[in-house]
Each structure stands twice: as C-alpha cells, then as structure tokens.
Amino acid sequence: MMRNKIFALAVALAAATGAMAQDAAADGADIMFGVKMPEPTQLSEEASGLLKSKVEQILGRCGAGAAGERDVFVVEPTVNVGETARTEGLVQNVATLSGELVLAAKNRYDGSVYYSTTVPLKVASKGSDSEAVTSLVRSIKPGDAAYVRFVRNARKKVAAYAAAHPEVFEIPDVPAPAPSPVVIVVVPEAAPQPAAEPAQASTPVAAPPVAESPAPAAAPADIYFSEPGWEASVKSCTYDASTRSIHLVMGFKSTARGDRSNLYTTIRNAIDAEGANYHNFVVDEFYHNYPYGVPVTVNFYIRDVYANPGVVPFIEIGIGNCRVELRNISVK
C-alpha cells in the first residue's frame, strides 16, 4: 500500500515538473540575448559604450544576458535624439534634452525583428551637445519596469517563433575574411642612357598625350513592386572598406492615397554575383511613414562584405506587405 502511494506521488511530481518545464518553454525563460550595437551610429564612442553597458545590465537583471559574440538572438538598442531646450543660467547654460530608447529583439544573422519597444528619455545637462547626449544615455535606469516588460515580452515572442521554426537556433557558418593579396613588383635595373641634348629655347617641347581610362559603365538598376502605388529610385550605392559594408540609399514615394504610415522597412534578402546570400542587414529606422506624393529617403546597409562586389544582382526590400525587388545594383 505504501509503495503504491510513493509511486503515485512520484508520478504526480513528474507530471508537475513536466508542466512547469512546458510553461517555462512557452514563456521563453530559457531564451538568452546578446547585445548588438547598430552600425553606423550617430552616438559618440563614449555614449555608444555606455549604451551597450546599460542594455547588458537590463538583460543581466532579468537573467537573460548572454556573453557570446555569435548568439542567435540579440537586443539592438537605438537612441533617437529629440528636441533640445536651452535655458541661460547665471553661471552655465542648461540644456533639457528629450529622446527615446528603441530596443529591438532581433536575429543576429538574418535581421528578423521579433519584438521592439520604445521608452521615452529626458534629461537636463550642462555642457556641449555631445555631453548632453551622453547624459541622456546615462539616464537609462536598467531596473525600470518598462525594460523588465520588454525582456519578458521579447522572450515570449522569440519562443513562439522558435516553436514553429526550430531551425532558427542553427548558427550559420560565417566566412573568414579573404586575405589581402601580396603583390611583389620586380623592377629591372635600367641600362645607362646618354644624356639628352638640351632643347632649343625657341622650340617648345609638347607634353605626351595622357591616355584616359574609360569609366566603367554602371549596370542599370531594375526595380519591381509586388503591389501598385509606389515609385522608387537608387540615390547611391557605395562600398565602405573600413566597415566592410555596402551603403544603399533609396528614395521611395507613395503614389496611392491611403494610410501608409509606420510601415516596417527592411532588407529581406540579397544575393551576390556568385549566388551566395548576404546575411547581415541594417536600416536607419525600423519604421517609416510614406505620405502620399512625398519622397522619403531610406538608408540600408549590407554588412560583412569583404570586398567591393561591383554589382549586386538581387536585393529584396520589404515595406510593410509590399515586396520591392532590385536587380543589377551598381556599387561604387
């Protein structure tokens, strides 16, 4: 009789433990986040380092911090600086600066955003504008309920997505940067030449003509939309060797009347000339407004590009539910 009771108690404990594990998995309690700073950023080096430390403190307080550089899930913080009001004091001027902190839970490798939140910031600071922005970042309090709520909701969103897409935990192979070729130039020793006779003063010596190298022809960019009511143009597309990134500047215009505000805008996919996929995409803002007939400029960045490809054959941009395909984008 006693054995039966012990066995029944063990079964009940096992069932309760399994239920608790399922609840924890559903809440995403085992989801951990790294911190990935956006690039490029308008913050100073001091403010950027301080912002990263603040986000790490937020994650650490919630038990959601991961230290690895290749964690799949990351939190990307962005500080948007708003209006500045200045007050003249007897000794020193005081600047009241307002702004907002945007926290986005993302996939490090494909740039997918699972959840984001915006927290308003405001601070009074003495000194220069850069010091005021640093004070704005310093005013972030990692223990505030808004940040705890963000981590909890972000974990739930990631857990829900991962339950349907378990392959998201797979870390893709990151190619190592190609080594720079070492060019060795052998200069043969020149044979002695007799001294040339000085030219007569009355006889002008014409400079040899300089051959001009023809500029490479830029590949035409073709743009396609999955829904009507849009116009777009490529303003510029350049390669930055220092950041190993392609900077694409696009101009979009809504030609259809209707509400096209707060549309999530991002690069969904990009393929190089060899048929390989780029993986690291950044956009200047997560959401954009597209008023009717008003041109809007959006900055996109393709990261981890180790050499100028010359041409990007395919880029897919998402604007809300609209798919924008760009083909044969010339990179300068």
Disulfide bonds with the S-S distance in Angstrom:
none
